[in-house]
Amino acid sequence: MAIKIFAIIALIGIVLSLLSGMIFLVRDKGHTDRTAKALTLRIVLSVVLFGVLMLAITTGNLRPHGIYPSGHPVTEKVPGQN
C-alpha cells in the first residue's frame, strides 16, 4: 500500500513540476534558469518513480497484471506455442 501511495505522490509531483516549468517559461521568457530546474526535477522524479516501481515488482511487493482476467480467451495459450 505504501508503494501505491508513493507512486501517486510522485505522479502529482511530476505534474506539478511540469506545470511550474510551463509557468516559468511563460513568465521569465528565457531570462532565468527556473524552467530548466523545474524540468530537471520532473525527470529526476520520473526516473526515481520508475526505479521504485521496478524494484517493487522485482521484490514482489507490487504485482503487475494484464487487462484481461485469467480464463479470458485472450489469455489462453495458443496450441503449438510454449
C-alpha positions as CSV (number, residue, x, y, z in Angstrom):
1,M,0.0,0.0,0.0
2,A,2.9,2.4,0.8
3,I,4.3,1.9,-2.7
4,K,1.0,2.9,-4.3
5,I,0.8,6.0,-2.1
6,F,4.4,6.9,-3.1
7,A,3.5,6.4,-6.7
8,I,0.5,8.7,-6.5
9,I,2.5,11.4,-4.6
10,A,5.3,11.1,-7.2
11,L,2.9,11.4,-10.1
12,I,1.4,14.5,-8.5
13,G,4.9,15.9,-8.0
14,I,5.7,15.2,-11.7
15,V,2.6,17.0,-12.9
16,L,3.2,20.0,-10.6
17,S,6.8,20.2,-11.7
18,L,5.7,20.2,-15.3
19,L,3.2,22.9,-14.7
20,S,5.7,25.1,-12.8
21,G,8.1,24.7,-15.7
22,M,5.4,25.9,-18.1
23,I,4.6,28.9,-15.8
24,F,8.3,29.8,-15.5
25,L,8.7,29.5,-19.3
26,V,5.9,31.9,-19.9
27,R,6.7,34.4,-17.2
28,D,10.5,34.5,-17.4
29,K,10.7,34.5,-21.2
30,G,14.0,32.6,-21.1
31,H,15.9,35.0,-18.9
32,T,16.3,32.7,-15.9
33,D,17.1,29.0,-15.4
34,R,14.0,28.2,-13.4
35,T,12.4,26.4,-16.3
36,A,15.4,24.1,-16.7
37,K,15.5,23.4,-12.9
38,A,11.7,22.5,-12.9
39,L,12.0,20.2,-15.8
40,T,15.2,18.6,-14.4
41,L,13.2,17.9,-11.2
42,R,10.5,16.3,-13.3
43,I,13.0,14.0,-15.0
44,V,14.5,13.0,-11.7
45,L,11.1,12.3,-10.2
46,S,10.2,10.2,-13.2
47,V,13.4,8.1,-13.0
48,V,13.1,7.6,-9.3
49,L,9.4,6.5,-9.7
50,F,10.4,4.1,-12.5
51,G,13.2,2.6,-10.4
52,V,11.0,2.2,-7.3
53,L,8.3,0.5,-9.4
54,M,10.8,-1.9,-11.0
55,L,12.3,-2.6,-7.5
56,A,8.8,-3.3,-6.1
57,I,7.9,-5.6,-9.0
58,T,11.2,-7.5,-8.6
59,T,10.8,-7.9,-4.8
60,G,7.2,-9.0,-5.2
61,N,5.7,-6.0,-3.3
62,L,3.8,-5.0,-6.4
63,R,2.3,-7.5,-8.8
64,P,1.6,-6.2,-12.3
65,H,-1.5,-7.7,-14.1
66,G,-2.9,-7.6,-17.6
67,I,-6.1,-6.1,-18.7
68,Y,-7.7,-9.4,-19.2
69,P,-8.6,-11.7,-16.2
70,S,-7.4,-15.3,-16.2
71,G,-9.7,-17.6,-18.1
72,H,-10.4,-15.0,-20.8
73,P,-9.9,-16.3,-24.3
74,V,-7.1,-13.9,-24.9
75,T,-5.1,-15.3,-22.0
76,E,-5.4,-18.9,-23.1
77,K,-2.4,-20.4,-24.8
78,V,-2.4,-21.0,-28.5
79,P,-1.8,-24.6,-29.5
80,G,1.7,-25.0,-30.7
81,Q,3.3,-22.3,-28.6
82,N,5.2,-22.9,-25.4
